[in-house]
């Protein structure tokens, strides 16, 4: 039996998860009971569910679970769908207010290995403020999702955001980490980058990913693209510097091209040929300009969202 006990909160973001939420909660309660029996967490540890504006019966099931298990089940319901990242932030902020020594976030489909939570707790007791789950492989992903995810992590590292490959939102955060998170009021906070950039003592736990038992993933191409763009623009200004570098290179190239035209016209006395060349250059630099404007637009969009200072989410109902 361990002499060190901590109050644990497990956060589960839910969006249209009526098929799995009941079994997920019961599975996690069993995991918690095992860890409680080993003396690693206190009996008042609990699960906090965030219903991210579900259109099905997810919230009704959460209320039934509350009636059945009492204060071991807590949660909140958003008035509409705000997205997975904001649901996670709401959960982290709420459990900090309720009280806990550490919080673990895990997906509602329970594809992440819930048995790794005990290892998270062990690493926390060894002094880690952040314990990040790293999946061993991506065998359960489609070919497209697997390689786009790998490209995303490589791109983020190139841009200066050093996120470990195959890192997910399956992590433990200490009370100290939750207190620091509360100081950040950014609209587009990207949690995977945020916790890695904090500089707190971090441990890594590898786990296997299980196939989803029921339902389907709520992440589609557009939501994953949005998450990737948010992660890039929220934590790196390297794309802006690349644009500046492209501008300088383009300007130098144009200067050299002008010298070449003058050489042909006044020294070689030949007329510059090449409508095709002209069209290609116009198309290339026109496309480059539009691409650069698109990147600048992403940053302007981030600024636009921040200066409005709107709330990240609005709670409809809360069970404490």
ZAMARGU-4260 file (C-alpha; in steps of 0.2 Angstrom, whole numbers, plus 5000, padded with zeros to 4 digits):
<rodrens>
0) 5000/5000/5000 | 5006/5017/4995 | 5008/5030/5009 | 5005/5044/4996 | 4987/5047/4991
5) 4980/5060/4979 | 4963/5066/4975 | 4961/5062/4956 | 4949/5069/4944 | 4946/5061/4927
10) 4939/5072/4913 | 4930/5065/4899 | 4924/5077/4885 | 4908/5070/4876 | 4900/5074/4860
15) 4886/5063/4854 | 4893/5048/4864 | 4877/5040/4870 | 4883/5023/4864 | 4898/5023/4875
20) 4897/5035/4889 | 4889/5023/4901 | 4901/5009/4898 | 4916/5021/4898 | 4911/5028/4915
25) 4908/5011/4923 | 4925/5005/4916 | 4934/5020/4923 | 4926/5019/4940 | 4932/5001/4941
30) 4950/5007/4937 | 4948/5021/4950 | 4942/5008/4963 | 4958/4997/4960 | 4969/5012/4962
35) 4960/5017/4978 | 4962/5000/4985 | 4981/5001/4982 | 4981/5017/4992 | 4987/5028/4978
40) 4972/5040/4977 | 4958/5045/4989 | 4941/5038/4990 | 4933/5055/4985 | 4941/5055/4968
45) 4929/5058/4954 | 4924/5058/4936 | 4920/5075/4927 | 4911/5074/4911 | 4909/5088/4899
50) 4894/5087/4887 | 4900/5098/4872 | 4883/5102/4866 | 4877/5084/4861 | 4861/5082/4851
55) 4858/5064/4857 | 4854/5057/4875 | 4872/5059/4881 | 4867/5072/4895 | 4852/5061/4900
60) 4864/5046/4903 | 4876/5057/4913 | 4862/5063/4924 | 4857/5044/4927 | 4875/5040/4931
65) 4875/5054/4943 | 4859/5047/4952 | 4867/5030/4952 | 4885/5034/4958 | 4882/5051/4967
70) 4896/5063/4970 | 4908/5051/4961 | 4900/5058/4945 | 4901/5077/4941 | 4899/5086/4925
75) 4893/5101/4914 | 4883/5103/4898 | 4887/5117/4886 | 4873/5126/4877 | 4881/5122/4860
80) 4896/5113/4853 | 4912/5122/4856 | 4925/5109/4851 | 4935/5096/4860 | 4949/5108/4866
85) 4937/5120/4874 | 4928/5105/4882 | 4945/5100/4889 | 4949/5117/4896 | 4932/5118/4904
90) 4934/5102/4912 | 4952/5106/4919 | 4946/5123/4925 | 4930/5115/4934 | 4940/5101/4943
95) 4952/5115/4949 | 4938/5124/4957 | 4930/5108/4964 | 4947/5102/4971 | 4959/5089/4966
100) 4978/5085/4967 | 4979/5080/4949 | 4967/5078/4934 | 4968/5065/4919 | 4959/5069/4903
105) 4954/5054/4892 | 4943/5052/4877 | 4925/5046/4879 | 4927/5031/4867 | 4941/5024/4878
110) 4952/5019/4864 | 4966/5025/4875 | 4972/5012/4888 | 4963/5017/4904 | 4975/5005/4914
115) 4989/5017/4910 | 4981/5030/4922 | 4989/5020/4937 | 5006/5023/4929 | 5001/5041/4927
120) 4998/5042/4945 | 5015/5034/4949 | 5024/5047/4939 | 5015/5061/4947 | 5020/5054/4964
125) 5038/5053/4958 | 5037/5072/4955 | 5030/5075/4938 | 5018/5089/4935 | 5013/5084/4918
130) 5012/5066/4912 | 5009/5064/4894 | 5002/5048/4885 | 5011/5043/4869 | 5003/5030/4859
135) 5014/5016/4853 | 5008/5015/4835 | 4994/5021/4824 | 4988/5004/4818 | 4970/5009/4822
140) 4970/5024/4811 | 4966/5025/4792 | 4981/5027/4780 | 4976/5046/4777 | 4974/5050/4796
145) 4990/5041/4800 | 5002/5050/4788 | 4993/5067/4790 | 4996/5066/4809 | 5014/5061/4806
150) 5016/5076/4794 | 5008/5088/4807 | 5020/5083/4821 | 5035/5085/4810 | 5029/5102/4804
155) 5026/5107/4821 | 5044/5102/4826 | 5051/5111/4811 | 5041/5127/4816 | 5048/5126/4834
160) 5034/5118/4843 | 5043/5103/4850 | 5028/5091/4853 | 5032/5072/4854 | 5026/5062/4839
165) 5010/5052/4843 | 5006/5063/4858 | 4987/5065/4862 | 4976/5074/4875 | 4978/5058/4886
170) 4988/5066/4900 | 4989/5070/4919 | 4990/5088/4925 | 4995/5092/4943 | 4986/5105/4953
175) 5001/5117/4950 | 4999/5114/4931 | 4980/5118/4933 | 4984/5134/4943 | 4995/5140/4928
180) 4983/5136/4915 | 4970/5147/4924 | 4981/5162/4920 | 4980/5159/4902 | 4964/5167/4894
185) 4969/5164/4876 | 4954/5160/4864 | 4963/5147/4854 | 4974/5139/4867 | 4981/5123/4860
190) 4983/5111/4875 | 4996/5099/4867 | 5008/5114/4864 | 5004/5123/4879 | 5008/5110/4892
195) 5024/5105/4883 | 5030/5123/4882 | 5026/5126/4901 | 5043/5119/4906 | 5036/5109/4921
200) 5043/5093/4925 | 5036/5081/4912 | 5035/5062/4911 | 5030/5051/4896 | 5020/5035/4897
205) 5018/5024/4882 | 5001/5015/4879 | 4992/5005/4866 | 4977/5011/4857 | 4962/5000/4856
210) 4949/4999/4841 | 4933/5010/4845 | 4920/4998/4851 | 4904/5008/4846 | 4900/5024/4837
215) 4913/5033/4826 | 4926/5046/4829 | 4920/5064/4830 | 4936/5071/4822 | 4934/5073/4803
220) 4946/5080/4790 | 4939/5098/4793 | 4940/5097/4812 | 4958/5090/4812 | 4963/5103/4799
225) 4956/5117/4811 | 4965/5109/4826 | 4982/5109/4816 | 4980/5127/4810 | 4976/5132/4827
230) 4991/5123/4834 | 5003/5131/4822 | 4997/5149/4823 | 4995/5148/4842 | 5012/5143/4845
235) 5024/5149/4831 | 5027/5164/4821 | 5039/5155/4810 | 5027/5155/4795 | 5027/5174/4795
240) 5046/5174/4795 | 5045/5161/4780 | 5034/5174/4771 | 5046/5188/4774 | 5061/5177/4768
245) 5050/5172/4752 | 5048/5191/4750 | 5066/5194/4750 | 5071/5180/4739 | 5057/5185/4727
250) 5064/5203/4727 | 5081/5197/4723 | 5075/5185/4710 | 5066/5200/4701 | 5081/5211/4702
255) 5092/5197/4694 | 5078/5195/4681 | 5078/5214/4677 | 5097/5213/4675 | 5095/5199/4663
260) 5082/5208/4653 | 5093/5224/4652 | 5108/5213/4646 | 5098/5205/4632 | 5091/5222/4626
265) 5106/5234/4627 | 5121/5222/4625 | 5115/5207/4616 | 5102/5217/4606 | 5090/5202/4607
270) 5071/5204/4612 | 5067/5194/4627 | 5056/5179/4622 | 5044/5169/4631 | 5026/5173/4633
275) 5026/5156/4641 | 5039/5161/4654 | 5030/5177/4658 | 5014/5167/4661 | 5022/5155/4672
280) 5031/5168/4682 | 5015/5178/4684 | 5005/5162/4689 | 5019/5157/4701 | 5021/5173/4710
285) 5002/5176/4710 | 5000/5159/4718 | 5014/5163/4731 | 5005/5180/4735 | 4988/5171/4738
290) 4997/5158/4749 | 5006/5171/4759 | 4990/5181/4761 | 4981/5165/4767 | 4994/5162/4781
295) 4993/5180/4786 | 4974/5179/4786 | 4976/5164/4799 | 4986/5175/4811 | 4974/5190/4808
300) 4959/5177/4812 | 4968/5173/4829 | 4970/5191/4833 | 4952/5194/4828 | 4946/5180/4840
305) 4957/5186/4854 | 4952/5205/4854 | 4934/5201/4855 | 4937/5193/4872 | 4922/5182/4871
310) 4920/5168/4884 | 4927/5151/4878 | 4911/5142/4882 | 4894/5144/4891 | 4888/5131/4903
315) 4870/5127/4902 | 4869/5114/4917 | 4882/5109/4930 | 4883/5094/4942 | 4896/5097/4956
</rodrens>
